[in-house]
Amino acid sequence: MRIYEFGTENPECILLIHPSLVTWDYFEYVIPLLEKQYHVLVPALPGYDLEDDSQFSSVERIASELADELLQKGIRELKTVYGCSMGGSIALRMAADGKLDVQDTVMDGGITPYRLPWILTRFIALRDFAMMALGKLGGEKLIVKAFSSTEFSEEDLKYVAGIFRHCTYRTLWNTFDSCNNYKMPEKTMHFNGRIHYWYAEKEQRARDWDLKYMKKFIPDTVFKSYAGMDHGDMALFYPERLAQELRSL
């Protein structure tokens, strides 16, 4: 797994994990705001690295492999792990694995396991996969609209189209199937570091299931809502706000 590093001279580390349907450069506006103060680590997740032909496997496997990659680099302690959407799922699974010492884990609109009967999980996976397959066939504008009410430029749509062309159908299927159904302990969880769940005002209804999951299984979670934003907006449209929030943890 390719991990891009910035501000390597700084002792405190921040790990940024991108959502699905983008690659590591999702954080291109945030990195310059953090790299002078922190050692910033940004993985290009398998299946979404435009420089290789890897496939997305599962939340569990990628969370484990990412932690192992950092340990091999001699990095055991992190100030913050921030993950958006799919990245939030990976961040939570990393916290559950406990391989690293993390002060703060942030799930920004992170996806939690559905915990539904198997037949329902298949129906949901098929529905989501069908939508993604449509995007791969040229419906990028429809896909973007389905995930966010934010208006995207033609340049943004071309970027999304490029990601869809690169992603295999296997990556798309594994991404949505795994994010919806990855394994977590079936008990109340407490972690040494703090767990934060951030969500945008415009996505609150869509995140209802995730908020309930966090309240039930991780009662120490610190919740925060962001007015005027939609799913995944902060890194793209409010990078100064994101950098400020990460510094304040």
DRENNUTI-947002 format. One record per residue (C-alpha): residue in one letter; x, y, z. Coordinates in pm, 1 decimal, padded with zeros to 6 digits. Each point is the difference from the previous one (the first is absolute). Example, Ala and Ser with C-alpha at 12.3 -4.5 7.8 and 13.67 -1.06 7.14 Angstrom:
site aa A X 01230.0 Y -00450.0 Z 00780.0
site aa S X 00137.0 Y 00344.0 Z -00066.0
***
This chain:
site aa M X 00000.0 Y 00000.0 Z 00000.0
site aa R X 00145.6 Y 00333.6 Z -00105.3
site aa I X 00013.8 Y 00257.4 Z 00283.7
site aa Y X 00083.3 Y 00361.1 Z -00082.1
site aa E X 00184.2 Y 00189.7 Z 00272.2
site aa F X 00032.8 Y 00372.0 Z 00064.4
site aa G X 00166.5 Y 00196.8 Z 00279.3
site aa T X 00214.3 Y -00300.1 Z 00092.0
site aa E X 00217.7 Y 00215.3 Z 00224.6
site aa N X -00289.1 Y 00050.2 Z 00243.2
site aa P X -00043.5 Y -00240.4 Z 00294.6
site aa E X -00381.6 Y -00009.9 Z 00021.5
site aa C X -00173.2 Y -00212.2 Z -00264.4
site aa I X -00342.4 Y 00042.8 Z -00160.2
site aa L X -00143.4 Y -00272.4 Z -00224.6
site aa L X -00259.3 Y 00108.4 Z -00259.5
site aa I X -00211.0 Y -00277.0 Z -00160.1
site aa H X -00198.4 Y 00089.5 Z -00309.9
site aa P X -00357.7 Y -00101.0 Z -00092.5
site aa S X -00096.9 Y -00228.6 Z -00286.5
site aa L X -00011.8 Y 00122.6 Z -00361.3
site aa V X 00292.7 Y 00236.0 Z 00056.1
site aa T X 00368.7 Y -00055.7 Z 00051.3
site aa W X 00255.1 Y 00136.7 Z 00243.8
site aa D X -00000.5 Y 00345.6 Z -00163.3
site aa Y X -00342.7 Y 00056.6 Z 00155.4
site aa F X 00209.3 Y 00166.5 Z 00272.6
site aa E X 00206.0 Y 00221.9 Z -00233.4
site aa Y X -00134.8 Y 00322.8 Z 00155.0
site aa V X 00037.9 Y -00122.2 Z 00358.6
site aa I X 00355.1 Y -00135.0 Z -00015.7
site aa P X 00172.1 Y 00341.9 Z -00044.9
site aa L X -00188.2 Y 00129.6 Z 00304.5
site aa L X 00126.7 Y -00280.4 Z 00224.8
site aa E X 00342.8 Y -00103.3 Z -00126.5
site aa K X 00192.2 Y 00283.5 Z 00167.4
site aa Q X -00121.9 Y -00115.0 Z 00342.3
site aa Y X -00058.9 Y -00374.3 Z -00040.9
site aa H X 00136.9 Y -00306.3 Z -00171.5
site aa V X -00293.0 Y -00062.3 Z -00235.1
site aa L X -00058.7 Y -00351.2 Z -00136.3
site aa V X -00245.0 Y -00057.2 Z -00285.1
site aa P X -00048.6 Y -00352.5 Z -00139.1
site aa A X -00120.5 Y -00066.3 Z -00353.0
site aa L X -00233.7 Y -00284.3 Z 00086.4
site aa P X 00002.6 Y -00317.9 Z -00209.7
site aa G X -00241.8 Y 00024.0 Z -00290.3
site aa Y X 00024.1 Y 00378.7 Z 00004.4
site aa D X 00370.1 Y 00043.1 Z -00075.4
site aa L X 00021.6 Y 00122.5 Z -00358.3
site aa E X 00361.4 Y -00114.7 Z -00023.2
site aa D X -00068.5 Y -00372.2 Z 00039.7
site aa D X -00262.0 Y -00263.3 Z -00074.1
site aa S X -00076.5 Y -00098.9 Z 00359.5
site aa Q X -00350.3 Y -00095.1 Z 00112.7
site aa F X -00190.4 Y 00109.8 Z 00307.9
site aa S X -00026.2 Y -00308.8 Z 00219.2
site aa S X -00184.1 Y 00076.7 Z 00323.1
site aa V X -00011.8 Y 00254.0 Z 00280.3
site aa E X 00147.2 Y -00252.7 Z 00242.5
site aa R X 00291.9 Y -00100.2 Z -00220.9
site aa I X 00090.8 Y 00353.0 Z -00107.2
site aa A X -00019.0 Y 00130.8 Z 00358.0
site aa S X 00236.9 Y -00275.2 Z 00110.9
site aa E X 00239.3 Y 00046.8 Z -00292.1
site aa L X 00009.0 Y 00377.5 Z 00046.8
site aa A X 00089.2 Y -00034.3 Z 00367.8
site aa D X 00269.1 Y -00254.3 Z -00088.5
site aa E X 00146.5 Y 00235.2 Z -00262.0
site aa L X 00028.5 Y 00277.4 Z 00258.5
site aa L X 00159.8 Y -00234.4 Z 00253.4
site aa Q X 00255.7 Y -00101.9 Z -00261.7
site aa K X 00082.2 Y 00369.2 Z -00041.0
site aa G X 00058.4 Y 00018.7 Z 00375.5
site aa I X -00319.4 Y 00195.6 Z 00062.8
site aa R X -00195.5 Y -00132.3 Z 00298.0
site aa E X -00145.6 Y 00319.7 Z 00144.5
site aa L X -00238.0 Y 00232.1 Z -00185.6
site aa K X -00148.4 Y 00326.9 Z 00113.8
site aa T X -00305.4 Y -00046.9 Z -00220.3
site aa V X -00149.2 Y -00247.1 Z -00243.8
site aa Y X -00258.3 Y 00178.3 Z -00217.3
site aa G X -00217.2 Y -00195.5 Z -00241.4
site aa C X -00284.2 Y 00125.3 Z -00215.6
site aa S X -00289.7 Y -00229.5 Z -00102.5
site aa M X 00170.1 Y -00327.7 Z -00103.6
site aa G X 00314.7 Y 00138.2 Z 00162.3
site aa G X -00197.3 Y 00033.7 Z 00321.8
site aa S X -00084.6 Y -00370.0 Z -00013.6
site aa I X 00369.3 Y -00083.8 Z -00032.6
site aa A X 00088.6 Y 00240.2 Z 00283.1
site aa L X -00253.7 Y -00165.1 Z 00231.1
site aa R X 00121.1 Y -00349.4 Z -00085.2
site aa M X 00358.8 Y 00111.3 Z 00068.6
site aa A X -00110.9 Y 00124.2 Z 00341.0
site aa A X -00163.3 Y -00336.3 Z 00070.8
site aa D X 00315.2 Y -00186.1 Z -00107.8
site aa G X 00208.5 Y 00207.6 Z 00239.9
site aa K X 00331.7 Y -00048.1 Z -00179.4
site aa L X 00088.2 Y 00368.8 Z 00031.2
site aa D X -00012.4 Y 00252.3 Z 00283.4
site aa V X -00238.2 Y 00270.6 Z -00121.7
site aa Q X -00095.1 Y 00309.9 Z 00196.6
site aa D X -00307.2 Y 00090.7 Z -00206.5
site aa T X -00190.8 Y -00198.8 Z -00263.5
site aa V X -00238.1 Y 00206.4 Z -00212.9
site aa M X -00275.4 Y -00147.5 Z -00215.4
site aa D X -00133.2 Y 00272.6 Z -00229.1
site aa G X -00328.9 Y -00136.4 Z -00131.8
site aa G X 00152.9 Y -00343.2 Z 00059.1
site aa I X -00192.2 Y -00313.6 Z -00096.4
site aa T X -00077.8 Y -00248.7 Z 00277.9
site aa P X -00106.0 Y -00365.5 Z -00047.1
site aa Y X -00367.8 Y -00046.7 Z -00083.4
site aa R X -00043.7 Y -00311.1 Z 00219.0
site aa L X -00296.0 Y -00121.2 Z -00207.7
site aa P X -00114.9 Y -00348.8 Z -00107.0
site aa W X 00219.0 Y -00145.3 Z -00275.6
site aa I X -00268.6 Y 00020.1 Z -00270.6
site aa L X -00050.7 Y 00371.4 Z 00065.3
site aa T X 00373.0 Y 00067.4 Z -00016.1
site aa R X 00004.5 Y -00167.7 Z -00344.4
site aa F X -00286.7 Y 00217.0 Z -00120.7
site aa I X 00170.3 Y 00319.3 Z 00120.1
site aa A X 00335.0 Y -00103.4 Z -00148.2
site aa L X -00163.3 Y -00070.8 Z -00335.9
site aa R X -00180.7 Y 00334.1 Z 00005.6
site aa D X 00318.4 Y 00193.7 Z 00079.2
site aa F X 00205.0 Y -00197.1 Z -00251.5
site aa A X -00256.2 Y 00065.0 Z -00273.9
site aa M X 00026.3 Y 00373.3 Z 00065.2
site aa M X 00379.9 Y -00012.6 Z -00013.5
site aa A X -00006.3 Y -00208.2 Z -00317.6
site aa L X -00217.3 Y 00270.5 Z -00155.4
site aa G X 00265.4 Y 00253.3 Z 00092.1
site aa K X 00266.0 Y -00212.9 Z -00166.0
site aa L X -00213.7 Y -00004.3 Z -00312.9
site aa G X -00017.6 Y 00377.5 Z -00010.0
site aa G X -00250.0 Y 00122.1 Z 00257.9
site aa E X 00252.7 Y 00187.8 Z 00215.5
site aa K X -00221.3 Y 00306.6 Z 00039.5
site aa L X -00288.8 Y -00214.3 Z 00127.9
site aa I X 00229.3 Y -00181.1 Z 00245.3
site aa V X 00144.9 Y 00322.2 Z 00140.9
site aa K X -00351.1 Y 00141.0 Z 00042.2
site aa A X -00109.0 Y -00314.6 Z 00184.8
site aa F X 00273.2 Y 00044.8 Z 00260.2
site aa S X -00004.0 Y 00376.9 Z 00050.9
site aa S X -00213.1 Y 00305.4 Z -00063.9
site aa T X 00315.6 Y 00205.8 Z -00060.4
site aa E X 00040.9 Y 00130.4 Z -00353.8
site aa F X 00309.0 Y -00144.5 Z -00167.9
site aa S X 00183.1 Y 00156.2 Z -00293.8
site aa E X 00057.5 Y -00166.4 Z -00335.0
site aa E X 00363.3 Y -00044.0 Z 00102.9
site aa D X -00113.8 Y -00184.4 Z 00313.4
site aa L X -00222.1 Y -00227.0 Z -00208.8
site aa K X 00290.2 Y -00078.6 Z -00232.6
site aa Y X 00203.9 Y -00095.9 Z 00306.3
site aa V X -00275.6 Y -00233.9 Z 00121.1
site aa A X -00028.1 Y -00148.5 Z -00349.7
site aa G X 00372.4 Y -00075.6 Z 00004.7
site aa I X -00032.6 Y -00182.1 Z 00331.9
site aa F X -00291.0 Y -00205.8 Z -00132.3
site aa R X 00199.5 Y -00097.0 Z -00308.9
site aa H X 00285.7 Y -00118.6 Z 00220.0
site aa C X -00207.2 Y -00191.6 Z 00256.1
site aa T X -00087.7 Y -00356.4 Z -00086.7
site aa Y X -00345.8 Y -00140.8 Z 00060.1
site aa R X 00156.6 Y -00221.2 Z 00268.9
site aa T X 00132.9 Y 00307.4 Z 00182.1
site aa L X -00340.1 Y 00169.3 Z -00015.1
site aa W X -00179.8 Y -00310.6 Z 00127.8
site aa N X 00249.1 Y -00064.2 Z 00280.7
site aa T X -00002.6 Y 00364.5 Z 00106.3
site aa F X -00371.7 Y 00028.9 Z 00061.5
site aa D X -00057.2 Y -00355.0 Z 00117.8
site aa S X 00283.3 Y 00021.6 Z 00252.4
site aa C X -00070.1 Y 00353.3 Z 00124.7
site aa N X -00357.5 Y -00104.4 Z 00074.8
site aa N X 00086.3 Y -00332.0 Z 00162.6
site aa Y X 00352.2 Y 00003.0 Z 00144.2
site aa K X 00049.0 Y -00185.3 Z 00326.7
site aa M X 00014.9 Y 00178.1 Z 00333.8
site aa P X -00029.5 Y -00136.4 Z 00354.7
site aa E X -00362.5 Y -00063.6 Z 00099.9
site aa K X 00040.8 Y 00177.3 Z 00330.5
site aa T X 00046.9 Y 00343.1 Z 00151.0
site aa M X 00345.0 Y 00128.0 Z -00091.5
site aa H X 00234.2 Y 00236.3 Z 00180.8
site aa F X 00332.5 Y 00115.7 Z -00140.4
site aa N X 00307.9 Y 00157.1 Z 00156.7
site aa G X -00025.2 Y 00293.0 Z -00240.2
site aa R X -00300.0 Y 00221.4 Z -00066.9
site aa I X -00252.7 Y -00086.1 Z -00272.0
site aa H X -00172.6 Y 00284.0 Z -00186.5
site aa Y X -00291.0 Y -00020.0 Z -00243.0
site aa W X -00042.0 Y 00304.5 Z -00222.7
site aa Y X -00286.7 Y 00044.3 Z -00241.1
site aa A X -00122.7 Y 00271.3 Z -00231.2
site aa E X -00333.4 Y 00169.4 Z 00064.4
site aa K X -00136.2 Y -00100.0 Z -00342.3
site aa E X 00085.7 Y -00367.8 Z 00048.0
site aa Q X -00142.1 Y -00043.1 Z 00350.7
site aa R X -00295.8 Y -00205.5 Z -00115.7
site aa A X 00222.2 Y -00225.2 Z -00210.1
site aa R X 00231.1 Y -00052.6 Z 00297.6
site aa D X -00278.7 Y -00087.8 Z 00244.1
site aa W X 00091.3 Y -00370.6 Z -00001.1
site aa D X 00368.5 Y 00080.4 Z 00060.2
site aa L X -00074.5 Y 00240.6 Z 00283.0
site aa K X -00214.1 Y -00262.4 Z 00173.7
site aa Y X 00272.6 Y -00261.6 Z -00043.4
site aa M X 00264.7 Y 00225.7 Z 00154.6
site aa K X -00223.9 Y 00093.4 Z 00292.7
site aa K X -00079.7 Y -00365.0 Z 00068.6
site aa F X 00336.6 Y -00168.4 Z -00043.7
site aa I X 00246.5 Y 00284.8 Z 00066.1
site aa P X -00175.5 Y 00215.6 Z 00261.2
site aa D X 00312.2 Y 00211.3 Z 00061.2
site aa T X -00024.1 Y 00140.2 Z -00354.3
site aa V X 00019.5 Y 00379.7 Z -00027.9
site aa F X -00249.2 Y 00121.7 Z -00262.5
site aa K X 00021.3 Y 00320.8 Z -00201.0
site aa S X -00217.6 Y 00137.9 Z -00279.9
site aa Y X 00107.2 Y 00250.5 Z -00265.5
site aa A X -00256.1 Y 00247.9 Z -00125.1
site aa G X -00043.2 Y 00062.8 Z -00371.8
site aa M X 00208.9 Y -00298.3 Z -00112.0
site aa D X -00081.6 Y -00329.6 Z -00171.5
site aa H X 00167.5 Y -00339.8 Z -00006.5
site aa G X 00373.9 Y 00021.6 Z -00067.3
site aa D X -00001.5 Y 00377.2 Z -00052.4
site aa M X 00251.6 Y 00111.3 Z 00262.3
site aa A X 00330.2 Y -00109.4 Z -00157.5
site aa L X -00104.9 Y 00125.1 Z -00345.1
site aa F X -00180.9 Y 00324.2 Z 00073.9
site aa Y X 00097.4 Y 00091.7 Z 00357.5
site aa P X 00364.1 Y -00116.7 Z 00036.0
site aa E X 00089.2 Y 00282.3 Z 00241.0
site aa R X -00285.0 Y -00108.6 Z 00226.8
site aa L X 00112.3 Y -00362.1 Z -00011.5
site aa A X 00359.8 Y 00092.3 Z 00080.8
site aa Q X -00120.0 Y 00218.5 Z 00287.6
site aa E X -00216.8 Y -00278.7 Z 00140.1
site aa L X 00285.4 Y -00252.7 Z -00017.8
site aa R X 00240.3 Y 00237.5 Z 00172.1
site aa S X -00247.9 Y 00060.6 Z 00282.8
site aa L X -00031.8 Y -00367.5 Z 00098.4
***
